[in-house]
Each structure stands twice: as structure tokens, then as C-alpha cells.
Amino acid sequence: MKNILFVFVIAILILTQSCGTDKTDAEKPAKDEAQKSEIISPSGAEKPKIEGSAASVNGAEISRADLEERVSRVIGYRKASGKRDLTPDEVNKLREEMLYSLIQRELLWQESARNGVIAAPEEVEAELRREKMAFAEEEHFEQALKHQGITLEGLKSDLEKKIAIDKFLTEYVFKNKIKIEEKVIREFYDNLVKDFEVKYAGQKPPSYESQKPHIYAILRKQQEERLTEEFFETLEKNAKIETFLNLE
């Protein structure tokens, strides 16, 4: 129990540190959505067909249907977790954040392909099996696809892009650039212990060695996010990006 509580404290603190500035609840799911491995949600109502483009990235379309499906998915997550409904302005903000994530993904995918980094069919199948593990039955998985207007081929395409981008970033963007010194991990741990002792007075926090892998993973994730954002900004400068949303 103590270990679980301590990891929970880590999650709370890193959320605060990574945001930098205060954000509304509507903004946070959008950032999370860009990073999560989940492609589909186990629940959701069937969506009407939506036509048109939300954006164009170097001539490649990002469909309005794809954008709205992902926005609906985040709203569904919120409802399932008992959070309040978003206001119209917050939904528009969420839509903007989600579109930014899709544009980022498309640019990174294009750069991956340009460098010859692709996902092997067996990698896609392995990731698909992991997605199916979220469902008790194959039938439930198929129902979730149908409800959200996702075809199996569309899902595989998403997974293919995700895998290729992850491989590209690891090999071309993160390689030899992730540096996490022992003293940084120790400082992070010491700060967490102070917070832990305030929140859970009388309980002994887990040892440094037991928490070191968790802290390393958090700090690595932070550096990966920063490097990805910096790389995306260089791609964005030379890209032709058009957006077609009217959020007024």
C-alpha cells in the first residue's frame, strides 16, 4: 500500500511540473491523448458520419471525422470517470488541442516515412493484440470499433503510424540525447519524500532504490516530450499546414 501511495504522489507531482502553467481540465486530456497507446475506447455511442477536412499537412488530409471521433473519445473518458461536462468553449479548446496533436502526428509520420522507418506487419499485429486485451471478449472489441466508426483496417493504420513514429523518435531524435544524472534523480526523490511526509505523516516512505526506476522513467518521459516538441517545431517551420476549423 505504501508503495502504491508513493507512486501516486509521484504522478501528482510530475503532472504539476510538466504542465508549467495552470491548465483547464479540458486541456489536459488532449495532451494525454497524444501520448497514450490506447487507440480505441471500450465504450461509446455510435457516431454519425462527418465529412470534410479539419486540416491539411503537406497535402495529406486530416479528416474532420477523425478529429471529432477523438474529441468524443476524450469526452467519453471524462464521463466514465465522473467528471463534469465541458462547456462549449472548453470543447472548442479540446478540439484545438486534439487537432494540434493530429497535425504533430502526421508530420512525424511523414518524417518517419521519409527516413525509411516503418512498422513491420508483425509489430502491428502484436500491438493489435495488446489493444484487444482491454476487452473481455473479441465481440466487445468489434462492438467498440463499430460504435466509434473505426474499421479494423483504420485501426491497424493508426497502430502502424504510432509504431513507426515511436521507432523513428527513438533512433533519430532521442538517441544519445537523454541524460539523467544520479543527483537529479536523488533530488527528485528527496522532494517527493518531503511531500510524502506531509501527506502521509507517520508512514515511512519507500527506499530510494525501490523508487529510482519510477523516477527515472518519469524524468526520461519529460526529456522525450521536450525533444519531440523541439523536433516538431523544426518540422513545422518547413511544412505547409492548413486548418479549416471555424471554432467561433
Residue pairs with C-beta under 8 A, 6 or more apart in sequence:
2 200
2 203
2 204
2 205
2 206
3 206
3 210
5 196
5 200
5 203
6 192
6 196
6 205
6 206
6 211
7 211
7 214
9 192
9 195
9 196
9 199
10 192
10 211
10 214
10 215
10 218
13 191
13 192
13 195
14 218
14 222
15 28
17 222
18 222
18 225
19 28
24 90
24 93
25 78
25 83
25 84
25 86
25 90
26 86
26 90
26 91
26 93
26 94
26 97
27 93
27 94
27 97
29 74
29 77
29 78
29 94
30 74
30 94
30 97
30 98
30 100
30 101
31 97
31 101
33 70
33 73
33 74
33 98
33 101
34 101
34 104
34 105
35 225
37 127
37 130
37 162
38 131
38 134
39 131
39 150
39 155
39 158
39 159
39 162
40 73
40 131
40 144
40 145
40 148
40 150
40 155
41 73
41 76
41 77
41 144
41 148
42 134
42 135
42 140
42 144
43 76
43 80
43 144
43 147
44 72
44 73
44 76
44 144
44 147
44 148
45 147
46 146
46 147
46 148
46 149
47 68
47 69
47 72
47 147
47 148
47 149
49 65
49 149
50 63
50 64
50 65
50 68
51 64
51 65
52 63
52 64
52 244
53 61
53 62
53 63
53 64
53 244
54 62
54 63
54 64
54 66
54 67
54 99
54 102
54 243
54 244
54 245
55 61
55 62
55 99
55 102
55 103
55 241
55 242
55 243
55 244
55 245
56 62
56 240
56 241
56 242
56 244
57 103
57 106
57 107
57 110
57 239
57 240
57 241
58 107
58 110
58 239
58 240
58 241
59 240
60 106
60 110
62 99
62 102
62 103
62 106
64 244
64 245
65 149
66 102
67 95
67 98
67 99
67 102
67 245
68 95
69 148
69 149
69 150
70 98
70 102
71 91
71 94
71 95
71 98
72 148
73 148
74 94
74 98
75 86
75 91
75 94
78 84
78 85
78 86
79 85
86 94
92 247
95 245
95 247
96 245
96 247
99 243
99 245
103 241
103 243
104 232
105 161
105 165
107 232
107 235
107 236
107 239
108 165
108 168
108 169
108 228
108 231
108 232
108 235
109 161
109 164
109 165
111 168
111 235
112 118
112 164
112 165
112 167
112 168
113 164
115 168
115 172
117 164
117 167
117 168
117 171
117 172
118 160
118 164
119 159
119 160
119 161
119 163
119 164
119 167
123 163
124 156
124 159
124 160
124 163
127 159
127 162
127 163
128 155
128 156
128 159
131 141
131 155
131 159
132 138
132 141
134 141
135 141
135 144
145 151
145 152
145 155
169 224
169 227
169 228
169 231
173 227
173 228
173 231
174 223
174 224
174 227
177 223
177 227
178 220
178 223
178 224
178 227
179 223
180 216
180 219
180 220
180 223
184 219
185 212
185 215
185 216
185 219
186 208
188 215
188 218
188 219
189 208
189 211
189 212
189 215
192 205
192 211
192 215
193 205
196 203
196 205
197 205
